[in-house]
Amino acid sequence: MVHIPQNIQELNSYKPGKPIEEIVADLQLKEWAILWNNENNLGPSPKVIKAIEKEARNLKVYPDPASVALRKSIAKAHNCLIENVVVDNGSESLLDNIFRSFMNDGDELLTCEGTFVALYIWAKANNKKLRKLPLGRGYRFDFKKIVESITPETKAIYIANPNNPTGTIISKDELDEMLQLVSKDILVIIDEAYFSYAQQLSNDYPDSFSLGHPNVIILRTFSKAYGLAGMRVGFALGPKDLIEAMTKVKMTFAPSNIAQVAALAAFEDKEHMTRALELNKKALTEFYLALHEAELDYIPSYANFVMVDLKTEEKAKQFAYDMLQKGVFIRHLKAFGLPHCVRISTGTEEENQLFTQTIIELFTQT
Ligand SMILES: Cc1ncc(COP(=O)(O)O)c(C=O)c1O
């Protein structure tokens, strides 16, 4: 019998829920809002669709393994060299690459509870040690606690800034202080999947790449503000030697040629990005108002979602269930280690309205 390693046996396989179409049919919904995956429901720029259509005629050839055009454009925007950029199939792939490029067995990755679940999965899939500290006050990454908790086994630190699912950020000063305190032989991974949103929403959000630390890798994705979650493209920024190590372990022909042209068109369409950011900002204000009126506790967010603290698991579960009955698909955060909370992503104008109406309806009835 083929032996399956213990760490793989212990991983839970991804169990997708019922398809949306089935839920819509079962509940006989007339309208619905898909607010459970932090996607940008505005979708990609029309220029992206055009680029994809054009590239579709070129599918017989392998993609450029070095993603030169895309990396050049990213490098130019960040005032760095192409050698400081690696592109892959989304941040998840980049995280997997990081585990394989930098961590030996026995090395530990230090992070917090209540962050991006895929990190825990890729750590386990790669058989690496993961130490999770509790989140600090206000559901924020407690950078001082992280620094104090470093041991000789600590090889890497992961922070998500903004954090998913809490929407909180580490400020410029906090990041500066943390990076001063962490030894340069410890890798610091800063996952900035919601970078564009945070940059618009906070004057205190760090420009982490410009700090130029030799031990920092920054992860960005096209899955969120660029509206390309289905395309699977992300990139990492960092020092040449670290980026080269990650490039060595990436799949040769990733991302696909369609993904490369789509990401390039998305990256260069600033107007579409502005539209997405404005829509999100407006939605957050509307969400806060509705939640305030419903007397629910929420965490102010620097991303495209809001976490609501319902105090007990039962109430959070019920909240997600009640919302679903009204056609509002949101996320109960049990799998994130926050069973008393739910997360609501922002959507289109119509979806946001359905959410705020539903909140008022449900909470003024009782
Ligand atoms: C913090 C964080 N990082 C990364 C990702 C996933 O990015 P990608 O779609 O590029 O794999 C997510 C998606 O939810 C996220 O919340």
The ligand as an SDF file (V2000), in Angstrom:
LIG
                    3D

 16 16  0  0  0  0  0  0  0  0999 V2000
   -4.6320   37.7960    2.6930 C   0  0  0  0  0  0  0  0  0  0  0  0
   -4.8650   37.0660    1.4120 C   0  0  0  0  0  0  0  0  0  0  0  0
   -3.8240   36.6940    0.6770 N   0  0  0  0  0  0  0  0  0  0  0  0
   -3.9900   36.0360   -0.4860 C   0  0  0  0  0  0  0  0  0  0  0  0
   -5.2550   35.7260   -0.9490 C   0  0  0  0  0  0  0  0  0  0  0  0
   -5.4470   34.9140   -2.1870 C   0  0  0  0  0  0  0  0  0  0  0  0
   -4.8480   35.4280   -3.2450 O   0  0  0  0  0  0  0  0  0  0  0  0
   -4.7660   34.6490   -4.6290 P   0  0  0  0  0  0  0  0  0  0  0  0
   -6.1410   34.6340   -5.1990 O   0  0  0  0  0  0  0  0  0  0  0  0
   -3.8230   35.4970   -5.3830 O   0  0  0  0  0  0  0  0  0  0  0  0
   -4.2280   33.2840   -4.3880 O   0  0  0  0  0  0  0  0  0  0  0  0
   -6.3720   36.0810   -0.2160 C   0  0  0  0  0  0  0  0  0  0  0  0
   -7.6970   35.6950   -0.7000 C   0  0  0  0  0  0  0  0  0  0  0  0
   -8.6790   35.6620   -0.0600 O   0  0  0  0  0  0  0  0  0  0  0  0
   -6.1700   36.7750    0.9890 C   0  0  0  0  0  0  0  0  0  0  0  0
   -7.2100   37.1410    1.7360 O   0  0  0  0  0  0  0  0  0  0  0  0
  1  2  1  0
  2  3  1  0
  2 15  2  0
  3  4  2  0
  4  5  1  0
  5  6  1  0
  5 12  2  0
  6  7  1  0
  7  8  1  0
  8  9  2  0
  8 10  1  0
  8 11  1  0
 12 13  1  0
 12 15  1  0
 13 14  2  0
 15 16  1  0
M  END
$$$$
